[in-house]
Amino acid sequence: MKAAIVTIGDEILIGQIVDTNSAWIAQKLTLAGFEVEEMLSIGDDAQQIKATIDDVFARVDVILMTGGLGPTKDDITKKTLCDFFGTTLVFDNAVLENIQNVLSNAMSLNELTRNQAYVPKDCTVIQNKVGTAPITWFDHIGKVLVSMPGVPHEMRYVMENEIIPRLQAKYDPDAYLKRIFILKGYTESALAMYIADFEDNLPDGFGLAYLPSLGLMKLRLFVRGEHRLAEMAEQEKKLVSLLGDAIIAEKDISVEKILGQRLFEKGLTIGTAESCTGGNIAHMITSMPGSSRYFKGSVVSYANEEKVNILHVKQESLDRFGAVSEAVAIEMARGAQQILNVDCSIATTGIAGPDGGSDEKPVGTVWICTTYKDKCVVKKYQLGKFREANIMRASTNGMLQLLEMID
């Protein structure tokens, strides 16, 4: 079954807000067995909305729309859908009752909010348990259009609890089978070349998707149809054998979560000493729930005097080798390990850019030192020219480097 996602709102087109709804809906639809053919963002314009529906319905079975359902004058979706489907708005007491239940006692039911109880006559109304704008479901010549609020938490609630179950019951789509592998040590092109024979010999219907990120590769093996579970298991086994130690996880998981799980399982603690990454590694690690069980602290020693005063880096090392050097990275890591009293540490020192480089140490030069008890590994990375990318790559490489030590 083919589906399309249409988000409505001038605020999306002018960049005032980011459309996170489409990506979330697409992910959920795919897992539910639907093929997302396209995603569109359009403005608050009645003619454009009607023309888009008419055009997209020629290619898909399901249209999911978000946005334009509020109480203000620019929220025109409901009236426009009435025009498109040849119906009128009628007052729905059940919707009004739901609105009153959603509103707190401290909030008065004004006229604009009350008017949200007007719904298209010829549709299925689905109550919004977490908001005031109702969801409308239209059956149209064997196809379906669902109009939902654009507020993300409202849309997500109704998608998971109402829309997806109803769509699956109506269409009974084939299951989407996938296996995710998180890999280290490969660029997208290098990985594609290495597994070219495997990919060329995949059974009909199987596919691979290469999803590169800064410092890591994500590979997705997929096929549709629950009857192909045995084939999926066979291809997965071949791929695991082929990729070996390059696989750091066999599910869709971030490197900071993988590292956190390993540290917790082994009863280890960690701290960071960061210069060029500016605390980003600490931020990534502590973004994981439960990180307080293994993360103890960080020293962001951007200035050389803080490297000396806090981390006990030798002034002699700075004078002789410079801040971006093997010696300083080691001393930063050992200093963090000592003052934070941790089992493991990650230290970074480098030139993130876009300026500050030299012929000897160009932009993107980063030294990373990781420690695990009395062991120490230090490596030099030559990353790139762009600051944000360099910070993310250095952060990821630091965590991967430590993972290799403790695994």
GIRAHU-V992343 format. One record per residue. N is the residue number from 1. SS is DSSP state (h for helix, s for strand, l for the rest). PHI is phi in whole degrees, -180 to 180 (* if undefined). Layout:
N,SS,PHI  N,SS,PHI
This chain:
1,l,*  2,s,-101  3,s,-135  4,s,-132  5,s,-119  6,s,-125  7,s,-104  8,s,-116  9,l,156  10,h,-60  11,h,-64  12,h,-75  13,h,-70  14,l,-92  15,l,81  16,l,-69  17,l,-130  18,l,-98  19,l,-79  20,l,-90  21,h,-62  22,h,-61  23,h,-63  24,h,-66  25,h,-62  26,h,-60  27,h,-63  28,h,-68  29,h,-64  30,h,-60  31,h,-64  32,l,-81  33,l,104  34,l,-95  35,s,-99  36,s,-82  37,s,-83  38,s,-161  39,s,-130  40,s,-130  41,s,-120  42,s,-133  43,l,-85  44,l,-82  45,l,-135  46,h,-60  47,h,-64  48,h,-67  49,h,-63  50,h,-66  51,h,-65  52,h,-66  53,h,-60  54,h,-61  55,h,-69  56,h,-71  57,h,-61  58,l,-71  59,l,-117  60,l,-132  61,l,-95  62,s,-134  63,s,-117  64,s,-110  65,s,-115  66,s,-131  67,l,105  68,l,74  69,l,-115  70,l,-80  71,l,-91  72,l,-93  73,l,-65  74,l,-82  75,l,-90  76,l,-110  77,h,-59  78,h,-60  79,h,-67  80,h,-66  81,h,-65  82,h,-61  83,h,-63  84,h,-65  85,h,-93  86,l,67  87,l,-134  88,l,-130  89,s,-86  90,s,-131  91,s,-82  92,l,-119  93,h,-65  94,h,-66  95,h,-66  96,h,-59  97,h,-62  98,h,-65  99,h,-60  100,h,-64  101,h,-70  102,h,-72  103,l,-69  104,l,-76  105,l,-62  106,l,-78  107,l,-102  108,l,-87  109,l,-89  110,l,-83  111,h,-63  112,h,-64  113,h,-68  114,h,-62  115,h,-66  116,h,-70  117,h,-78  118,s,-80  119,s,-134  120,s,-59  121,l,-63  122,l,-100  123,l,-156  124,s,-94  125,s,-94  126,s,-113  127,l,-70  128,l,-92  129,l,-74  130,l,-123  131,l,-160  132,l,-99  133,l,-89  134,l,-71  135,s,-98  136,s,-119  137,s,-119  138,s,-112  139,s,-94  140,s,-141  141,l,51  142,l,80  143,s,-117  144,s,-134  145,s,-124  146,s,-120  147,s,-110  148,s,-126  149,l,-62  150,l,-87  151,l,-64  152,h,-54  153,h,-69  154,h,-71  155,h,-61  156,h,-65  157,h,-61  158,h,-72  159,h,-61  160,h,-73  161,h,-97  162,h,-129  163,h,-70  164,h,-62  165,h,-58  166,h,-69  167,h,-65  168,h,-65  169,h,-67  170,h,-77  171,h,-108  172,l,47  173,l,-73  174,l,-65  175,l,-65  176,s,-98  177,s,-98  178,s,-146  179,s,-132  180,s,-110  181,s,-126  182,s,-99  183,s,-122  184,l,-118  185,l,85  186,l,-130  187,l,-85  188,h,-60  189,h,-69  190,h,-65  191,h,-66  192,h,-60  193,h,-69  194,h,-67  195,l,-106  196,h,-59  197,h,-64  198,h,-61  199,h,-66  200,h,-65  201,l,-103  202,l,-65  203,l,-62  204,l,-55  205,l,95  206,l,-83  207,s,-149  208,s,-122  209,s,-121  210,s,-98  211,s,-126  212,s,-76  213,s,-134  214,l,-70  215,l,98  216,s,-140  217,s,-125  218,s,-115  219,s,-120  220,s,-117  221,s,-101  222,s,-145  223,s,-163  224,s,-106  225,l,115  226,h,-64  227,h,-69  228,h,-104  229,h,-58  230,h,-65  231,h,-64  232,h,-60  233,h,-62  234,h,-66  235,h,-69  236,h,-62  237,h,-61  238,h,-63  239,h,-68  240,h,-62  241,h,-64  242,h,-71  243,h,-89  244,h,54  245,h,-70  246,h,-70  247,s,-81  248,s,-104  249,s,-161  250,l,-113  251,l,-158  252,l,-78  253,l,-148  254,l,-82  255,h,-65  256,h,-68  257,h,-74  258,h,-60  259,h,-61  260,h,-60  261,h,-64  262,h,-64  263,h,-61  264,h,-66  265,h,-60  266,h,-93  267,l,69  268,l,-103  269,l,-114  270,s,-142  271,s,-143  272,s,-129  273,s,-126  274,s,-122  275,l,-111  276,l,-68  277,l,-87  278,l,56  279,l,91  280,h,-67  281,h,-64  282,h,-61  283,h,-62  284,h,-63  285,h,-64  286,h,-80  287,l,-74  288,l,-87  289,l,-57  290,l,86  291,h,-66  292,h,-64  293,h,-74  294,l,-134  295,s,-95  296,s,-108  297,s,165  298,s,-147  299,s,-118  300,s,-95  301,l,-100  302,l,-70  303,l,-89  304,h,-61  305,h,-64  306,h,-75  307,h,-62  308,h,-76  309,h,-72  310,l,-101  311,l,-92  312,l,64  313,l,-67  314,l,-74  315,h,-60  316,h,-61  317,h,-67  318,h,-65  319,h,-68  320,h,-83  321,h,-110  322,l,90  323,l,-64  324,l,-92  325,l,-158  326,h,-61  327,h,-61  328,h,-69  329,h,-61  330,h,-63  331,h,-67  332,h,-64  333,h,-65  334,h,-67  335,h,-64  336,h,-64  337,h,-60  338,h,-77  339,h,-75  340,l,-92  341,l,55  342,l,-123  343,l,-76  344,s,-131  345,s,-147  346,s,-128  347,s,-124  348,s,-131  349,s,-147  350,s,-173  351,l,-116  352,l,-74  353,l,94  354,l,-80  355,l,-122  356,l,98  357,l,-86  358,l,-144  359,l,-61  360,l,-77  361,l,-130  362,l,-70  363,l,-54  364,l,100  365,s,-75  366,s,-139  367,s,-102  368,s,-126  369,s,-120  370,s,-122  371,s,-124  372,s,-140  373,l,56  374,l,-92  375,s,-90  376,s,-146  377,s,-127  378,s,-130  379,s,-138  380,s,-102  381,s,-118  382,s,-111  383,l,-92  384,l,-160  385,l,-105  386,l,-107  387,h,-57  388,h,-61  389,h,-65  390,h,-64  391,h,-63  392,h,-69  393,h,-64  394,h,-64  395,h,-63  396,h,-64  397,h,-63  398,h,-63  399,h,-70  400,h,-64  401,h,-61  402,h,-70  403,h,-57  404,h,-61  405,h,-72  406,h,-93  407,l,-72
